[in-house]
Amino acid sequence: AIKVLRRPKGSMLQRFRDEITAQSQLSHIRGVLPILESFVDKEPDTKRPWHATPIAQTLKDSLDGQITTVVECVVSIAKTLAEVHALGFSHRDVKPENILRRLGVWEIGDFGLVDFPNKQALTLEGSKLGPVYFIAPEMLLNPATADGQPADVFSLAKTLWVLLTG
């Protein structure tokens, strides 16, 4: 699958670079969708930045209607996030659309809102950060200073709730 950044300007371009950096650094973790290849030109206005990941099934297409499958999925993603968090990263965009299944393994992708140590702050004061229906309260109130790791846990719990209740 190929993700192309259509408007490579300012913070969007930097978030795309951060996504590539983070996903590449975390690709050794089982449950993180790896980036196979990427391209970001020094002058992105002339050539659009992109990255490629393996083809994976969406969460919606992977669920079989069984509660046990939903629980297995969320437990697997929770273990992945625990490893990601142990390395100082937080995803900050956990939602069903970013959970995939590839080769029988549940994986999390789309690290476009990732945070990690020494990362340049891109979130402006007063702006909201995260998936609208899955956002943790602290990310809604003050995303510039909120800890993304507990926010990931909140968003994963909300994902579980949505998947179980439909």
PyMOL commands that set and color helices and strands:
alter all, ss='L'
color gray80, all
select helices_A, chain A and resi 10-25+59-62+67-86+96-98+137-141+148-165
alter helices_A, ss='H'
color red, helices_A
select strands_A, chain A and resi 2-4+37-39+50-52+57-58+99-102+105-108
alter strands_A, ss='S'
color yellow, strands_A
deselect
rebuild
show_as cartoon
